[in-house]
Amino acid sequence: MDWECCWSKEEIVPEACPYIGEGEEDLYTSHRRRVVEKCAECPRFKNDLARMKGMDNPLAEVVPYILTEFQEQKSQMGVMLSFLNSRTREIKFLREVGLVLQTSMDIDEVLSVAMTAITAGKGFGMNRAFLLMTDKERRYIRGYLGVGPRDYEEAWRTWDDIGRSNFTLKELAKNFQKTKLSSEKVKFHDILNQLTVPLSDQGHIFNRALRTKKPILVENALNNPDLDRGLARILGVDCFLVMPLISRNRRIGIIIADNCITHKPITLQDMQSLETFAFPVAFALERASLYERLQEEVEKQKGANLKLREQQELIVKMEKMALVGKITSSIAHSIRNPLMVIGGFARTLLKGSPEDDKRRGYLESIVRETRQLEDVLSEVLDYSESLFPVMDLWDLNELVMTNLDDVAPSLEQVGIRARTLLAPDIPRVRIDYKQISYCVRTIIGTAMVAMEKGGDLTVETALEGDDVLVRISDSGAPLTESAQEALTAPFFVTQEMGTGVGLSLCKTILERHGSSFSITNPPGGGNVYAIRLSTKGEYLHGEAACS
């Protein structure tokens, strides 16, 4: 009999079946597959069944039952296959995410992977997600990060970019961490600030989810009697999912997920999938947070060890300096008495000798050299005394002017023009007046040596933050780096300036004051000697203190 459908033919030509599409050409020669995949639903086959019924063919009554059962089984198998494919994708996805969560110690990387997994189409496909975390004191749960679009236009742009990039989930998370993590925190700053809830508020939905350790699906949020309507208004949605993050009975935080753009319903399967995902996320967040705190403690310990080492070095240095001070003081006092006797006798003989006495030149030489030795002894004794400063509050401007007046005759004698630029109303500083005066005079003396043919000397004071500065500038030849180093080394030796402890002593004095001393060469030439004295709450405005 000539049937309309091709079910009775082993092989057919392309024109015989209009329902075989492109890519299915192998069905022309595969009789069994063609009957199962095409003929069972072909209108021509139904016409053939009707003809069989009209011919009283006994199979005409049976075949429809078989065909209906086959189609139902096929439909169920399609549903099962779809479910299995979905579960396969989910397992693959969880494995991919789990590898990162199990190995990462970086909290930003964990957050990027977790939030991307929740909102990406290749993950759970939620439109938006918020992460809330408990604070270190375990008193509040606070908004920490929000991810997702704020409007449809942004959502369309984001989905279009993701569709064209064809990144894997891991690549999407890495790109998110690099380019969007900081901006997403800022974008949802207004919402995150309103999501702070005390952990003591047991009736709040966040704390209920943490207490029961179960996700809560909120529907009809604006009219839900068990929910604060303010939360629904903050989120701007009527349906959202609250997922607790619990790790070893420790409350880590909350994830809030919703479909604010598509308004797609959140299904039971979505809840179960996110619940399975929440366990590794909570564990990874806890581990990353603990590692971050551990790093903070390690840095604190490093800082404490460094400070301890510095204190130990300072103690050793102070012990050495104290020993040097004792030795130099003992030697200086032993030398001073006979030196004073020699100098006294020489000056007496010089006064009593006539101008034409041949021995007068020898006596003048003895007096001059004796005075130089007395100056060196004074420096040595000052170096010893600098180890134990006597601190009090003093007006720095007055100190500068007093010392500048003392050396004014010497400056005029060598042709140096001095000027002052003193800042008004600078606070008084806690210093040893005698020692700082010595520093100012020593610096001026060093500048005089640099300007042996005359020049300009500027002394200025200024307030910079918590510090008061004294700057002494000369117009002499700039000191080289080696010369600066030599000048600040005890008992320096330079070809031009001889030996001494002047600037080295200044440096030591200022270190004992908790202050600093520096020498710089400005672009215009000359040298700038700067003393920086710290106030740090140890000052008063007004007249100089009398000590």
Secondary structure by P-SEA (a helix, b strand, c coil): ccccccccccccccccccccccccccccccaaaaaaccccccaaaaaaaaaaaaacccccccaaaaaaaaaaaaaaaaaaaaaaaaaaaaaaaaaaaaaaaaccccaaaaaaaaaaaacccccccccbbbbbbbcccccccccccccccccaaaaaaaaaaaaaacccaaaaaaaaaaccaaaaaaaaaaaaaaccccccccccaaaaaaaacbbbbbccccccccccaaaaaaacccbbbbbbbbccccccbbbbbbcccccccccaaaaaaaaaaaaaaaaaaaaaaaaaaaaaaaaaaaaaaaaaaaaaaaaaaaaaaaaaaaaaaaaaaaaaaaaaaaaaaaaaaaaaccccccaaaaaaaaaaaaaaaaaaaaaaaaaaaccccbbbbbcaaaaaaaaaaaaaaaaaaabbbbbbbccccccccccaaaaaaaaaaaaaaaaaaaaccbbbbbbbccccccbbbbbbbbccccccaaaaaaaacccccccccccccaaaaaaaaaaaacccccccccccbbbbbbbbbbccccccccccccc
